Amino acid sequence: MNRTHVGPPHDIDIVRGSAYGIFSRKFVEFIVNDKRAKDLLEWSKDTYSPDEHYWATLHHTFSNPHLHTPGGYSGNVFRHTKLGFRFIFHWV
Protein backbone atom coordinates (compact mmCIF):
# COMPACT_ATOMS: atom_id res chain seq x y z
CA MET A 1 0.00 0.00 0.00
CA ASN A 2 1.37 3.40 -0.94
CA ARG A 3 -0.12 6.24 1.08
CA THR A 4 1.02 9.63 2.18
CA HIS A 5 1.05 10.55 5.85
CA VAL A 6 0.27 14.19 6.55
CA GLY A 7 2.64 16.15 8.79
CA PRO A 8 2.21 16.38 12.56
CA PRO A 9 -0.58 18.56 13.94
CA HIS A 10 -0.20 22.06 15.44
CA ASP A 11 3.11 22.84 13.67
CA ILE A 12 4.89 20.36 15.92
CA ASP A 13 8.46 19.40 14.95
CA ILE A 14 9.18 15.73 15.61
CA VAL A 15 12.17 15.01 17.85
CA ARG A 16 13.64 11.53 18.07
CA GLY A 17 14.45 10.20 21.51
CA SER A 18 14.16 7.35 23.95
CA ALA A 19 11.06 5.27 24.49
CA TYR A 20 11.64 5.67 28.23
CA GLY A 21 11.90 8.64 30.54
CA ILE A 22 11.30 10.12 33.96
CA PHE A 23 8.94 13.08 33.89
CA SER A 24 7.50 15.58 36.33
CA ARG A 25 3.88 15.41 37.43
CA LYS A 26 3.15 18.65 35.53
CA PHE A 27 4.55 17.16 32.33
CA VAL A 28 2.40 14.04 32.73
CA GLU A 29 -0.68 16.17 33.41
CA PHE A 30 0.13 18.10 30.23
CA ILE A 31 0.34 14.99 28.03
CA VAL A 32 -2.86 13.58 29.52
CA ASN A 33 -4.93 16.77 29.30
CA ASP A 34 -3.56 18.98 26.52
CA LYS A 35 -5.40 18.77 23.18
CA ARG A 36 -2.16 19.18 21.19
CA ALA A 37 -0.55 16.26 23.05
CA LYS A 38 -3.64 14.12 22.42
CA ASP A 39 -3.67 15.10 18.74
CA LEU A 40 0.01 14.19 18.43
CA LEU A 41 -0.69 10.81 20.04
CA GLU A 42 -3.53 10.18 17.59
CA TRP A 43 -1.29 11.22 14.65
CA SER A 44 1.48 8.95 16.00
CA LYS A 45 -0.72 5.85 15.81
CA ASP A 46 -0.01 5.69 12.09
CA THR A 47 3.78 6.02 12.42
CA TYR A 48 6.56 3.52 12.96
CA SER A 49 7.71 3.27 16.58
CA PRO A 50 5.86 6.30 18.01
CA ASP A 51 7.30 5.65 21.47
CA GLU A 52 10.68 6.87 20.16
CA HIS A 53 9.37 10.32 19.22
CA TYR A 54 6.23 11.04 21.25
CA TRP A 55 7.82 11.77 24.64
CA ALA A 56 10.88 13.52 23.20
CA THR A 57 8.81 15.72 20.89
CA LEU A 58 6.66 17.01 23.73
CA HIS A 59 9.56 17.28 26.18
CA HIS A 60 12.01 19.25 23.99
CA THR A 61 10.68 22.78 24.09
CA PHE A 62 13.70 24.04 22.12
CA SER A 63 12.15 22.48 19.01
CA ASN A 64 8.54 23.23 20.00
CA PRO A 65 8.51 26.39 22.13
CA HIS A 66 4.91 27.14 21.16
CA LEU A 67 3.73 24.17 23.24
CA HIS A 68 4.92 25.73 26.54
CA THR A 69 5.33 22.25 27.96
CA PRO A 70 5.75 22.33 31.75
CA GLY A 71 8.94 20.62 32.84
CA GLY A 72 10.23 20.49 29.27
CA TYR A 73 13.86 20.74 28.17
CA SER A 74 14.54 24.13 26.62
CA GLY A 75 18.18 23.61 25.66
CA ASN A 76 19.46 22.83 22.19
CA VAL A 77 19.46 19.04 22.03
CA PHE A 78 21.64 19.10 18.90
CA ARG A 79 24.33 21.22 20.56
CA HIS A 80 24.60 18.94 23.60
CA THR A 81 24.68 15.65 21.69
CA LYS A 82 28.46 15.61 21.16
CA LEU A 83 29.06 16.48 24.80
CA GLY A 84 26.91 13.52 25.85
CA PHE A 85 28.76 11.13 23.58
CA ARG A 86 32.12 12.37 24.83
CA PHE A 87 31.02 11.86 28.41
CA ILE A 88 29.75 8.35 27.71
CA PHE A 89 32.86 7.25 25.82
CA HIS A 90 35.17 8.82 28.37
CA TRP A 91 33.72 6.64 31.14
CA VAL A 92 33.39 3.41 29.16
C-alpha positions as CSV (number, residue, x, y, z in Angstrom):
1,M,0.0,0.0,0.0
2,N,1.4,3.4,-0.9
3,R,-0.1,6.2,1.1
4,T,1.0,9.6,2.2
5,H,1.1,10.6,5.8
6,V,0.3,14.2,6.5
7,G,2.6,16.2,8.8
8,P,2.2,16.4,12.6
9,P,-0.6,18.6,13.9
10,H,-0.2,22.1,15.4
11,D,3.1,22.8,13.7
12,I,4.9,20.4,15.9
13,D,8.5,19.4,15.0
14,I,9.2,15.7,15.6
15,V,12.2,15.0,17.8
16,R,13.6,11.5,18.1
17,G,14.5,10.2,21.5
18,S,14.2,7.3,23.9
19,A,11.1,5.3,24.5
20,Y,11.6,5.7,28.2
21,G,11.9,8.6,30.5
22,I,11.3,10.1,34.0
23,F,8.9,13.1,33.9
24,S,7.5,15.6,36.3
25,R,3.9,15.4,37.4
26,K,3.2,18.7,35.5
27,F,4.5,17.2,32.3
28,V,2.4,14.0,32.7
29,E,-0.7,16.2,33.4
30,F,0.1,18.1,30.2
31,I,0.3,15.0,28.0
32,V,-2.9,13.6,29.5
33,N,-4.9,16.8,29.3
34,D,-3.6,19.0,26.5
35,K,-5.4,18.8,23.2
36,R,-2.2,19.2,21.2
37,A,-0.6,16.3,23.1
38,K,-3.6,14.1,22.4
39,D,-3.7,15.1,18.7
40,L,0.0,14.2,18.4
41,L,-0.7,10.8,20.0
42,E,-3.5,10.2,17.6
43,W,-1.3,11.2,14.7
44,S,1.5,8.9,16.0
45,K,-0.7,5.9,15.8
46,D,0.0,5.7,12.1
47,T,3.8,6.0,12.4
48,Y,6.6,3.5,13.0
49,S,7.7,3.3,16.6
50,P,5.9,6.3,18.0
51,D,7.3,5.6,21.5
52,E,10.7,6.9,20.2
53,H,9.4,10.3,19.2
54,Y,6.2,11.0,21.3
55,W,7.8,11.8,24.6
56,A,10.9,13.5,23.2
57,T,8.8,15.7,20.9
58,L,6.7,17.0,23.7
59,H,9.6,17.3,26.2
60,H,12.0,19.2,24.0
61,T,10.7,22.8,24.1
62,F,13.7,24.0,22.1
63,S,12.2,22.5,19.0
64,N,8.5,23.2,20.0
65,P,8.5,26.4,22.1
66,H,4.9,27.1,21.2
67,L,3.7,24.2,23.2
68,H,4.9,25.7,26.5
69,T,5.3,22.2,28.0
70,P,5.7,22.3,31.7
71,G,8.9,20.6,32.8
72,G,10.2,20.5,29.3
73,Y,13.9,20.7,28.2
74,S,14.5,24.1,26.6
75,G,18.2,23.6,25.7
76,N,19.5,22.8,22.2
77,V,19.5,19.0,22.0
78,F,21.6,19.1,18.9
79,R,24.3,21.2,20.6
80,H,24.6,18.9,23.6
81,T,24.7,15.7,21.7
82,K,28.5,15.6,21.2
83,L,29.1,16.5,24.8
84,G,26.9,13.5,25.9
85,F,28.8,11.1,23.6
86,R,32.1,12.4,24.8
87,F,31.0,11.9,28.4
88,I,29.7,8.3,27.7
89,F,32.9,7.3,25.8
90,H,35.2,8.8,28.4
91,W,33.7,6.6,31.1
92,V,33.4,3.4,29.2
